[in-house]
């Protein structure tokens, strides 16, 4: 287990500031998982597009739950955003401490 924080964001950046708030505090050594409507953050039209790109370019890791991407008919706009299934999500949760949920 690492002492690196895993952030989870479940609200759309089009309807909430949660992803922006998360990106304001997340450090490049940490990871973010987008799930539920949070996966809209992968869109190039997202209001957090620039901040998300900066986080990724600084070395931050961003994941998006594949089932939520598929349910919304979207795919990631960045090669560096990794789709993940539930098994990998659980694995990430066991590898990080603490887990910060943004909801």
C-alpha positions in Angstrom: 0.0 0.0 0.0 1.2 3.5 -0.8 0.6 6.6 1.3 -0.5 8.4 -1.9 -4.0 9.7 -2.0 -6.6 8.3 -4.5 -9.2 10.8 -5.3 -12.6 9.7 -6.7 -14.9 12.2 -8.5 -18.5 11.2 -9.3 -20.1 14.5 -10.4 -20.1 16.0 -13.8 -17.8 19.0 -14.2 -20.6 20.6 -16.2 -22.8 20.7 -13.1 -20.4 20.8 -10.2 -17.0 22.3 -9.2 -15.9 19.0 -7.6 -13.4 18.0 -10.3 -12.0 21.5 -10.4 -11.7 21.5 -6.6 -10.0 18.1 -6.6 -7.5 19.3 -9.3 -6.7 22.3 -7.1 -5.5 20.2 -4.3 -4.4 16.9 -6.0 -0.6 16.5 -6.2 1.1 15.0 -9.2 2.1 12.0 -7.2 -1.6 11.2 -6.6 -4.3 9.5 -8.7 -7.8 10.5 -9.7 -10.6 8.1 -10.7 -13.6 9.5 -12.6 -16.7 7.5 -12.1 -20.5 7.9 -12.7 -21.1 11.4 -14.2 -17.5 12.3 -13.3 -16.4 10.6 -16.5 -17.6 13.7 -18.4 -14.4 15.2 -17.2 -12.6 13.3 -20.0 -14.3 15.4 -22.7 -12.3 18.1 -24.5 -15.3 20.4 -23.9 -15.2 19.9 -20.1 -14.7 23.2 -18.1 -11.8 21.4 -16.3 -10.1 20.4 -19.6 -7.0 22.6 -19.1 -6.5 21.8 -15.4 -6.9 18.1 -16.1 -4.3 18.3 -18.9 -1.9 20.2 -16.5 -2.4 17.5 -13.8 -1.6 14.8 -16.3 1.4 16.6 -17.8 2.8 17.1 -14.3 2.8 13.3 -13.8 -0.6 12.8 -12.2 -2.5 9.6 -13.0 -6.2 9.8 -14.2 -8.5 6.8 -14.6 -12.1 6.6 -15.7 -14.4 3.7 -15.0 -15.0 1.9 -18.3 -18.6 0.9 -17.6 -19.5 4.6 -16.9 -17.8 5.7 -20.1 -19.7 3.1 -22.1 -23.0 4.0 -20.4 -22.6 7.6 -21.5 -21.4 6.8 -25.0 -18.1 8.6 -24.5 -14.4 7.7 -24.9 -11.5 9.4 -23.3 -10.1 12.5 -25.1 -6.6 11.9 -23.7 -4.3 9.0 -24.3 -3.0 9.3 -20.8 -6.4 8.7 -19.1 -6.7 5.0 -18.4 -10.1 3.3 -18.6 -10.4 0.7 -15.8 -12.9 -2.0 -14.8 -14.2 -2.7 -11.3 -11.5 -5.2 -10.5 -8.7 -2.7 -11.3 -10.7 0.0 -9.4 -10.8 -2.2 -6.3 -7.1 -2.9 -6.7 -6.3 0.8 -6.8 -8.3 1.3 -3.7 -6.3 -1.3 -1.9 -3.0 0.3 -3.1 -3.7 3.8 -1.9 -4.2 5.4 1.5 -6.1 7.6 2.0 -9.0 7.6 -0.4 -10.7 11.0 -0.9 -14.2 10.9 -2.3 -15.5 14.1 -3.9 -19.3 14.0 -4.0 
